[in-house]
Amino acid sequence: MIAIDILLEPDEATQERARRTNAALRRDHPAGFPFDDTHLPHVTLVQRYLYEHDLPALLAAIGRVAAAHNPLALSLEVTGVQVRIDGDTGSASWRIADSPALQALADDCLGTAQALAVAGGTAVAFVPDDDGSPIRESTIRYVERFVPDHSGANFSPHLTLGHARAGFLRELEAAAFTAFAFAPVAVGVYQIGNHGTARRCLWRWPARSDG
């Protein structure tokens, strides 16, 4: 069994902006995850568990969905920072405005994934942390409960930026923010790591020109 994230990859300028914010969050809370070669800034469309032997069928079907929707023509508007605080720490995300085109893409990816999705995922479905930290129960549960908690009418597009202490997050949320828009450069299917991170690229549309 494998935990997968069907996602949109932002353009490089937006990824770099996300990396700068992530670095600031990690200066406040070094234990938070970094954006690096194996942690991609992304916008989740669907998270699910499936059997690895069903992965080729999923990738072929998502390729057809991507070709039908032309997601690279989307304009995604980042409208502000939202935070989730749990005790002394929490996470920050960019809030992304929903749109009929984005919702339709997410719904079609969801329908495709649901045809192959299975329940009962465990920590072994995820990419392990480099330092051996256990996969959090909240991460395992989030994928299990993505349908219905975060899909369909509950789909809330965002780009998670990282973790920090509660005080820093409140300051970040209250700071002035100028909305901006970006376009995706790819649809990807990634194996998920701790905290819902996009760790291992399994497939990308369009494929990279460098092979």
C-alpha positions as CSV (number, residue, x, y, z in Angstrom):
1,M,0.0,0.0,0.0
2,I,1.2,3.5,-0.8
3,A,0.0,7.0,0.3
4,I,-0.2,9.3,-2.8
5,D,-0.9,13.0,-3.4
6,I,-2.2,14.1,-6.7
7,L,-1.0,17.7,-6.8
8,L,-0.2,20.8,-8.8
9,E,3.4,22.0,-9.0
10,P,3.8,25.8,-8.8
11,D,6.1,27.7,-11.1
12,E,9.7,28.2,-10.0
13,A,9.2,31.8,-8.8
14,T,6.3,30.7,-6.6
15,Q,8.3,27.8,-5.3
16,E,11.2,30.1,-4.4
17,R,8.8,32.4,-2.6
18,A,7.5,29.5,-0.6
19,R,11.0,28.3,0.2
20,R,11.8,31.8,1.7
21,T,8.8,31.6,3.9
22,N,9.6,28.1,4.9
23,A,13.1,29.1,5.9
24,A,11.7,31.9,8.1
25,L,9.4,29.4,9.8
26,R,12.3,27.0,10.3
27,R,14.4,29.7,11.9
28,D,11.6,30.0,14.5
29,H,11.0,26.2,14.7
30,P,14.0,24.2,13.4
31,A,12.2,20.9,13.9
32,G,9.8,21.8,11.1
33,F,10.2,20.3,7.6
34,P,12.3,22.0,5.0
35,F,11.6,22.6,1.4
36,D,14.4,20.8,-0.4
37,D,15.0,18.3,-3.2
38,T,12.6,15.8,-1.6
39,H,10.0,18.2,-0.1
40,L,8.1,20.0,-2.9
41,P,5.9,23.1,-2.4
42,H,2.6,22.0,-3.9
43,V,-1.2,22.4,-4.0
44,T,-2.9,19.1,-3.1
45,L,-5.8,18.0,-5.2
46,V,-6.3,14.5,-3.8
47,Q,-4.7,12.3,-1.1
48,R,-5.5,8.6,-1.0
49,Y,-4.1,5.1,-0.2
50,L,-3.9,2.5,-3.0
51,Y,-2.1,-0.7,-3.7
52,E,1.2,-0.3,-5.5
53,H,0.2,-2.7,-8.2
54,D,-2.7,-0.3,-9.1
55,L,-0.4,2.7,-9.5
56,P,0.1,2.3,-13.3
57,A,-3.6,2.3,-13.9
58,L,-4.0,5.4,-11.7
59,L,-1.2,7.3,-13.5
60,A,-2.7,6.5,-16.9
61,A,-6.1,7.7,-15.8
62,I,-4.7,10.9,-14.2
63,G,-2.9,11.6,-17.5
64,R,-6.2,11.5,-19.3
65,V,-7.7,13.9,-16.7
66,A,-4.8,16.3,-17.0
67,A,-5.0,16.3,-20.8
68,A,-8.7,17.0,-20.7
69,H,-8.5,19.9,-18.2
70,N,-5.4,21.8,-19.4
71,P,-4.4,22.6,-15.8
72,L,-1.3,24.6,-16.9
73,A,-3.8,27.3,-18.1
74,L,-5.1,27.8,-14.5
75,S,-4.4,31.0,-12.7
76,L,-4.3,30.3,-8.9
77,E,-4.8,33.3,-6.7
78,V,-3.1,33.3,-3.3
79,T,-5.3,35.5,-1.1
80,G,-3.5,35.3,2.3
81,V,-1.9,33.3,5.1
82,Q,-3.9,30.9,7.2
83,V,-2.6,29.1,10.3
84,R,-3.5,26.1,12.3
85,I,-2.3,26.1,15.9
86,D,-2.1,23.0,18.2
87,G,-0.7,23.9,21.5
88,D,2.6,25.7,21.3
89,T,3.2,25.1,17.6
90,G,1.3,24.8,14.4
91,S,1.4,25.3,10.6
92,A,1.1,28.0,8.1
93,S,-0.3,27.8,4.6
94,W,-1.2,30.1,1.7
95,R,-4.9,30.2,1.2
96,I,-5.8,29.7,-2.5
97,A,-9.0,31.0,-4.0
98,D,-11.3,28.3,-5.4
99,S,-12.6,28.5,-8.9
100,P,-14.9,26.3,-11.0
101,A,-12.0,25.1,-13.1
102,L,-9.8,24.2,-10.1
103,Q,-12.8,22.5,-8.4
104,A,-13.6,20.5,-11.6
105,L,-10.0,19.3,-11.9
106,A,-9.9,18.3,-8.2
107,D,-13.3,16.5,-8.6
108,D,-12.2,14.5,-11.6
109,C,-8.9,13.5,-10.0
110,L,-10.9,12.5,-7.0
111,G,-13.3,10.3,-9.0
112,T,-10.3,8.7,-10.7
113,A,-8.5,8.0,-7.5
114,Q,-11.6,6.7,-5.7
115,A,-12.0,3.9,-8.2
116,L,-8.7,2.5,-6.9
117,A,-8.5,3.8,-3.4
118,V,-8.3,1.5,-0.4
119,A,-8.7,2.1,3.4
120,G,-6.5,1.2,6.3
121,G,-3.2,2.8,5.5
122,T,-0.3,2.7,8.0
123,A,3.0,4.3,8.4
124,V,4.7,2.0,5.9
125,A,2.7,3.6,3.1
126,F,4.7,6.8,3.5
127,V,8.2,7.9,2.7
128,P,10.0,7.7,6.0
129,D,11.7,10.8,7.6
130,D,15.4,11.0,7.0
131,D,16.0,11.1,10.8
132,G,13.8,8.1,11.5
133,S,11.0,10.1,13.1
134,P,7.8,8.1,13.1
135,I,5.0,9.1,10.7
136,R,2.5,11.1,12.8
137,E,-0.9,9.6,13.4
138,S,-2.4,12.9,12.3
139,T,-0.7,12.4,8.9
140,I,-2.0,8.8,8.5
141,R,-5.5,9.9,9.5
142,Y,-5.5,12.9,7.2
143,V,-5.0,10.7,4.1
144,E,-7.6,8.2,5.4
145,R,-10.1,11.0,6.0
146,F,-9.3,13.1,2.9
147,V,-12.7,11.8,1.6
148,P,-14.9,13.3,2.8
149,D,-13.2,15.8,5.1
150,H,-11.2,17.6,2.5
151,S,-12.8,16.8,-0.9
152,G,-15.8,17.8,-2.9
153,A,-17.7,20.6,-1.1
154,N,-15.0,20.5,1.6
155,F,-12.1,21.0,-0.9
156,S,-10.0,23.9,0.4
157,P,-7.0,24.6,-1.9
158,H,-3.8,25.7,-0.1
159,L,-0.1,25.5,-0.2
160,T,1.4,24.4,3.2
161,L,4.5,26.5,4.0
162,G,5.8,24.8,7.2
163,H,5.7,24.8,11.0
164,A,6.5,27.3,13.6
165,R,5.7,28.3,17.2
166,A,2.3,29.7,17.9
167,G,3.4,33.3,18.5
168,F,5.3,33.5,15.2
169,L,2.4,32.1,13.4
170,R,0.0,34.6,14.8
171,E,2.3,37.4,13.7
172,L,2.6,36.0,10.2
173,E,-1.2,35.7,9.9
174,A,-1.7,39.3,11.1
175,A,1.0,40.8,8.8
176,A,0.0,42.7,5.7
177,F,-0.3,40.5,2.7
178,T,-0.6,41.3,-1.0
179,A,-2.5,38.8,-3.0
180,F,-0.7,37.3,-6.0
181,A,-1.5,34.8,-8.8
182,F,0.6,31.9,-10.2
183,A,0.2,29.2,-12.8
184,P,0.9,25.5,-12.3
185,V,3.7,24.0,-14.3
186,A,2.7,20.4,-13.9
187,V,0.3,17.9,-12.4
188,G,2.2,15.4,-10.3
189,V,1.6,12.2,-8.3
190,Y,3.9,11.9,-5.3
191,Q,4.3,9.5,-2.5
192,I,3.6,11.4,0.7
193,G,5.9,11.9,3.7
194,N,5.3,13.1,7.2
195,H,3.1,16.1,7.7
196,G,1.6,15.5,4.2
197,T,4.8,16.5,2.4
198,A,5.3,15.6,-1.2
199,R,8.5,13.5,-1.0
200,R,8.9,11.1,-3.9
201,C,7.8,11.9,-7.5
202,L,6.1,8.9,-9.0
203,W,4.8,10.6,-12.2
204,R,4.6,14.1,-13.7
205,W,2.5,15.6,-16.5
206,P,3.9,17.0,-18.7
207,A,7.1,14.9,-18.3
208,R,10.3,16.8,-17.7
209,S,12.1,17.7,-20.9
210,D,15.4,16.6,-19.4
211,G,14.0,13.1,-19.2
